[in-house]
Amino acid sequence: MKGQYEQMHLRLAAQLTQDEIEKHRGLNELRTTME
């Protein structure tokens, strides 16, 4: 059970970082179009 929970947590963490990456990418694109 513990291993299952850890896997789920890792998957959630990976999803979060992916969202952050996408967000930052979008912000960078906005910044370039503004210049």
mmCIF file of the N, C-alpha and C atoms, coordinates in Angstrom:
data_MODEL
# 
_entry.id   MODEL 
# 
loop_
_atom_site.group_PDB 
_atom_site.id 
_atom_site.type_symbol 
_atom_site.label_atom_id 
_atom_site.label_alt_id 
_atom_site.label_comp_id 
_atom_site.label_asym_id 
_atom_site.label_entity_id 
_atom_site.label_seq_id 
_atom_site.pdbx_PDB_ins_code 
_atom_site.Cartn_x 
_atom_site.Cartn_y 
_atom_site.Cartn_z 
_atom_site.occupancy 
_atom_site.B_iso_or_equiv 
_atom_site.pdbx_formal_charge 
_atom_site.auth_seq_id 
_atom_site.auth_comp_id 
_atom_site.auth_asym_id 
_atom_site.auth_atom_id 
_atom_site.pdbx_PDB_model_num 
ATOM 1   N N  . MET A 1 1  ? 0.836 -1.209 0.000   1.00 0.00 ? 1  MET A N  1 
ATOM 2   C CA . MET A 1 1  ? 0.000 0.000  0.000   1.00 0.00 ? 1  MET A CA 1 
ATOM 3   C C  . MET A 1 1  ? 0.875 1.266  0.000   1.00 0.00 ? 1  MET A C  1 
ATOM 4   N N  . LYS A 1 2  ? 1.940 1.242  0.802   1.00 0.00 ? 2  LYS A N  1 
ATOM 5   C CA . LYS A 1 2  ? 2.808 2.414  0.893   1.00 0.00 ? 2  LYS A CA 1 
ATOM 6   C C  . LYS A 1 2  ? 3.421 2.738  -0.471  1.00 0.00 ? 2  LYS A C  1 
ATOM 7   N N  . GLY A 1 3  ? 3.877 1.704  -1.180  1.00 0.00 ? 3  GLY A N  1 
ATOM 8   C CA . GLY A 1 3  ? 4.477 1.919  -2.496  1.00 0.00 ? 3  GLY A CA 1 
ATOM 9   C C  . GLY A 1 3  ? 3.476 2.533  -3.458  1.00 0.00 ? 3  GLY A C  1 
ATOM 10  N N  . GLN A 1 4  ? 2.232 2.060  -3.394  1.00 0.00 ? 4  GLN A N  1 
ATOM 11  C CA . GLN A 1 4  ? 1.178 2.590  -4.262  1.00 0.00 ? 4  GLN A CA 1 
ATOM 12  C C  . GLN A 1 4  ? 0.980 4.080  -4.008  1.00 0.00 ? 4  GLN A C  1 
ATOM 13  N N  . TYR A 1 5  ? 0.965 4.453  -2.735  1.00 0.00 ? 5  TYR A N  1 
ATOM 14  C CA . TYR A 1 5  ? 0.764 5.856  -2.363  1.00 0.00 ? 5  TYR A CA 1 
ATOM 15  C C  . TYR A 1 5  ? 1.912 6.706  -2.887  1.00 0.00 ? 5  TYR A C  1 
ATOM 16  N N  . GLU A 1 6  ? 3.145 6.196  -2.757  1.00 0.00 ? 6  GLU A N  1 
ATOM 17  C CA . GLU A 1 6  ? 4.314 6.939  -3.227  1.00 0.00 ? 6  GLU A CA 1 
ATOM 18  C C  . GLU A 1 6  ? 4.252 7.143  -4.734  1.00 0.00 ? 6  GLU A C  1 
ATOM 19  N N  . GLN A 1 7  ? 3.841 6.107  -5.457  1.00 0.00 ? 7  GLN A N  1 
ATOM 20  C CA . GLN A 1 7  ? 3.727 6.230  -6.917  1.00 0.00 ? 7  GLN A CA 1 
ATOM 21  C C  . GLN A 1 7  ? 2.712 7.300  -7.289  1.00 0.00 ? 7  GLN A C  1 
ATOM 22  N N  . MET A 1 8  ? 1.580 7.303  -6.583  1.00 0.00 ? 8  MET A N  1 
ATOM 23  C CA . MET A 1 8  ? 0.534 8.285  -6.852  1.00 0.00 ? 8  MET A CA 1 
ATOM 24  C C  . MET A 1 8  ? 1.068 9.691  -6.584  1.00 0.00 ? 8  MET A C  1 
ATOM 25  N N  . HIS A 1 9  ? 1.808 9.833  -5.490  1.00 0.00 ? 9  HIS A N  1 
ATOM 26  C CA . HIS A 1 9  ? 2.373 11.132 -5.125  1.00 0.00 ? 9  HIS A CA 1 
ATOM 27  C C  . HIS A 1 9  ? 3.362 11.596 -6.194  1.00 0.00 ? 9  HIS A C  1 
ATOM 28  N N  . LEU A 1 10 ? 4.203 10.685 -6.668  1.00 0.00 ? 10 LEU A N  1 
ATOM 29  C CA . LEU A 1 10 ? 5.177 11.034 -7.705  1.00 0.00 ? 10 LEU A CA 1 
ATOM 30  C C  . LEU A 1 10 ? 4.470 11.477 -8.969  1.00 0.00 ? 10 LEU A C  1 
ATOM 31  N N  . ARG A 1 11 ? 3.398 10.768 -9.325  1.00 0.00 ? 11 ARG A N  1 
ATOM 32  C CA . ARG A 1 11 ? 2.653 11.114 -10.531 1.00 0.00 ? 11 ARG A CA 1 
ATOM 33  C C  . ARG A 1 11 ? 2.045 12.508 -10.382 1.00 0.00 ? 11 ARG A C  1 
ATOM 34  N N  . LEU A 1 12 ? 1.501 12.807 -9.206  1.00 0.00 ? 12 LEU A N  1 
ATOM 35  C CA . LEU A 1 12 ? 0.923 14.128 -8.947  1.00 0.00 ? 12 LEU A CA 1 
ATOM 36  C C  . LEU A 1 12 ? 1.993 15.204 -9.039  1.00 0.00 ? 12 LEU A C  1 
ATOM 37  N N  . ALA A 1 13 ? 3.154 14.949 -8.457  1.00 0.00 ? 13 ALA A N  1 
ATOM 38  C CA . ALA A 1 13 ? 4.249 15.915 -8.488  1.00 0.00 ? 13 ALA A CA 1 
ATOM 39  C C  . ALA A 1 13 ? 4.685 16.162 -9.926  1.00 0.00 ? 13 ALA A C  1 
ATOM 40  N N  . ALA A 1 14 ? 4.773 15.105 -10.719 1.00 0.00 ? 14 ALA A N  1 
ATOM 41  C CA . ALA A 1 14 ? 5.170 15.248 -12.119 1.00 0.00 ? 14 ALA A CA 1 
ATOM 42  C C  . ALA A 1 14 ? 4.145 16.089 -12.869 1.00 0.00 ? 14 ALA A C  1 
ATOM 43  N N  . GLN A 1 15 ? 2.863 15.855 -12.594 1.00 0.00 ? 15 GLN A N  1 
ATOM 44  C CA . GLN A 1 15 ? 1.803 16.617 -13.249 1.00 0.00 ? 15 GLN A CA 1 
ATOM 45  C C  . GLN A 1 15 ? 1.906 18.092 -12.883 1.00 0.00 ? 15 GLN A C  1 
ATOM 46  N N  . LEU A 1 16 ? 2.176 18.366 -11.618 1.00 0.00 ? 16 LEU A N  1 
ATOM 47  C CA . LEU A 1 16 ? 2.299 19.748 -11.162 1.00 0.00 ? 16 LEU A CA 1 
ATOM 48  C C  . LEU A 1 16 ? 3.451 20.453 -11.853 1.00 0.00 ? 16 LEU A C  1 
ATOM 49  N N  . THR A 1 17 ? 4.606 19.799 -11.911 1.00 0.00 ? 17 THR A N  1 
ATOM 50  C CA . THR A 1 17 ? 5.759 20.431 -12.554 1.00 0.00 ? 17 THR A CA 1 
ATOM 51  C C  . THR A 1 17 ? 5.472 20.663 -14.022 1.00 0.00 ? 17 THR A C  1 
ATOM 52  N N  . GLN A 1 18 ? 4.764 19.721 -14.660 1.00 0.00 ? 18 GLN A N  1 
ATOM 53  C CA . GLN A 1 18 ? 4.424 19.888 -16.073 1.00 0.00 ? 18 GLN A CA 1 
ATOM 54  C C  . GLN A 1 18 ? 3.553 21.128 -16.256 1.00 0.00 ? 18 GLN A C  1 
ATOM 55  N N  . ASP A 1 19 ? 2.577 21.306 -15.373 1.00 0.00 ? 19 ASP A N  1 
ATOM 56  C CA . ASP A 1 19 ? 1.706 22.487 -15.435 1.00 0.00 ? 19 ASP A CA 1 
ATOM 57  C C  . ASP A 1 19 ? 2.517 23.766 -15.268 1.00 0.00 ? 19 ASP A C  1 
ATOM 58  N N  . GLU A 1 20 ? 3.463 23.744 -14.313 1.00 0.00 ? 20 GLU A N  1 
ATOM 59  C CA . GLU A 1 20 ? 4.306 24.919 -14.079 1.00 0.00 ? 20 GLU A CA 1 
ATOM 60  C C  . GLU A 1 20 ? 5.123 25.238 -15.322 1.00 0.00 ? 20 GLU A C  1 
ATOM 61  N N  . ILE A 1 21 ? 5.693 24.203 -15.947 1.00 0.00 ? 21 ILE A N  1 
ATOM 62  C CA . ILE A 1 21 ? 6.495 24.394 -17.160 1.00 0.00 ? 21 ILE A CA 1 
ATOM 63  C C  . ILE A 1 21 ? 5.642 25.040 -18.246 1.00 0.00 ? 21 ILE A C  1 
ATOM 64  N N  . GLU A 1 22 ? 4.440 24.522 -18.443 1.00 0.00 ? 22 GLU A N  1 
ATOM 65  C CA . GLU A 1 22 ? 3.551 25.073 -19.471 1.00 0.00 ? 22 GLU A CA 1 
ATOM 66  C C  . GLU A 1 22 ? 3.218 26.537 -19.156 1.00 0.00 ? 22 GLU A C  1 
ATOM 67  N N  . LYS A 1 23 ? 2.974 26.823 -17.881 1.00 0.00 ? 23 LYS A N  1 
ATOM 68  C CA . LYS A 1 23 ? 2.635 28.176 -17.466 1.00 0.00 ? 23 LYS A CA 1 
ATOM 69  C C  . LYS A 1 23 ? 3.790 29.126 -17.764 1.00 0.00 ? 23 LYS A C  1 
ATOM 70  N N  . HIS A 1 24 ? 4.996 28.707 -17.385 1.00 0.00 ? 24 HIS A N  1 
ATOM 71  C CA . HIS A 1 24 ? 6.173 29.546 -17.620 1.00 0.00 ? 24 HIS A CA 1 
ATOM 72  C C  . HIS A 1 24 ? 6.411 29.737 -19.107 1.00 0.00 ? 24 HIS A C  1 
ATOM 73  N N  . ARG A 1 25 ? 6.189 28.679 -19.887 1.00 0.00 ? 25 ARG A N  1 
ATOM 74  C CA . ARG A 1 25 ? 6.377 28.775 -21.332 1.00 0.00 ? 25 ARG A CA 1 
ATOM 75  C C  . ARG A 1 25 ? 5.419 29.815 -21.897 1.00 0.00 ? 25 ARG A C  1 
ATOM 76  N N  . GLY A 1 26 ? 4.173 29.793 -21.440 1.00 0.00 ? 26 GLY A N  1 
ATOM 77  C CA . GLY A 1 26 ? 3.183 30.756 -21.903 1.00 0.00 ? 26 GLY A CA 1 
ATOM 78  C C  . GLY A 1 26 ? 3.576 32.173 -21.527 1.00 0.00 ? 26 GLY A C  1 
ATOM 79  N N  . LEU A 1 27 ? 4.096 32.340 -20.305 1.00 0.00 ? 27 LEU A N  1 
ATOM 80  C CA . LEU A 1 27 ? 4.526 33.670 -19.863 1.00 0.00 ? 27 LEU A CA 1 
ATOM 81  C C  . LEU A 1 27 ? 5.690 34.166 -20.708 1.00 0.00 ? 27 LEU A C  1 
ATOM 82  N N  . ASN A 1 28 ? 6.624 33.288 -21.014 1.00 0.00 ? 28 ASN A N  1 
ATOM 83  C CA . ASN A 1 28 ? 7.769 33.675 -21.837 1.00 0.00 ? 28 ASN A CA 1 
ATOM 84  C C  . ASN A 1 28 ? 7.315 34.105 -23.224 1.00 0.00 ? 28 ASN A C  1 
ATOM 85  N N  . GLU A 1 29 ? 6.350 33.381 -23.788 1.00 0.00 ? 29 GLU A N  1 
ATOM 86  C CA . GLU A 1 29 ? 5.829 33.737 -25.111 1.00 0.00 ? 29 GLU A CA 1 
ATOM 87  C C  . GLU A 1 29 ? 5.170 35.109 -25.057 1.00 0.00 ? 29 GLU A C  1 
ATOM 88  N N  . LEU A 1 30 ? 4.417 35.372 -24.007 1.00 0.00 ? 30 LEU A N  1 
ATOM 89  C CA . LEU A 1 30 ? 3.783 36.683 -23.835 1.00 0.00 ? 30 LEU A CA 1 
ATOM 90  C C  . LEU A 1 30 ? 4.841 37.777 -23.776 1.00 0.00 ? 30 LEU A C  1 
ATOM 91  N N  . ARG A 1 31 ? 5.886 37.518 -23.009 1.00 0.00 ? 31 ARG A N  1 
ATOM 92  C CA . ARG A 1 31 ? 6.948 38.499 -22.831 1.00 0.00 ? 31 ARG A CA 1 
ATOM 93  C C  . ARG A 1 31 ? 7.611 38.818 -24.170 1.00 0.00 ? 31 ARG A C  1 
ATOM 94  N N  . THR A 1 32 ? 7.834 37.797 -24.995 1.00 0.00 ? 32 THR A N  1 
ATOM 95  C CA . THR A 1 32 ? 8.492 38.037 -26.282 1.00 0.00 ? 32 THR A CA 1 
ATOM 96  C C  . THR A 1 32 ? 7.594 38.836 -27.215 1.00 0.00 ? 32 THR A C  1 
ATOM 97  N N  . THR A 1 33 ? 6.294 38.560 -27.205 1.00 0.00 ? 33 THR A N  1 
ATOM 98  C CA . THR A 1 33 ? 5.400 39.297 -28.099 1.00 0.00 ? 33 THR A CA 1 
ATOM 99  C C  . THR A 1 33 ? 5.264 40.749 -27.653 1.00 0.00 ? 33 THR A C  1 
ATOM 100 N N  . MET A 1 34 ? 5.400 41.004 -26.353 1.00 0.00 ? 34 MET A N  1 
ATOM 101 C CA . MET A 1 34 ? 5.285 42.371 -25.832 1.00 0.00 ? 34 MET A CA 1 
ATOM 102 C C  . MET A 1 34 ? 6.462 43.237 -26.281 1.00 0.00 ? 34 MET A C  1 
ATOM 103 N N  . GLU A 1 35 ? 7.649 42.619 -26.367 1.00 0.00 ? 35 GLU A N  1 
ATOM 104 C CA . GLU A 1 35 ? 8.854 43.397 -26.709 1.00 0.00 ? 35 GLU A CA 1 
ATOM 105 C C  . GLU A 1 35 ? 8.825 43.881 -28.141 1.00 0.00 ? 35 GLU A C  1 
# 
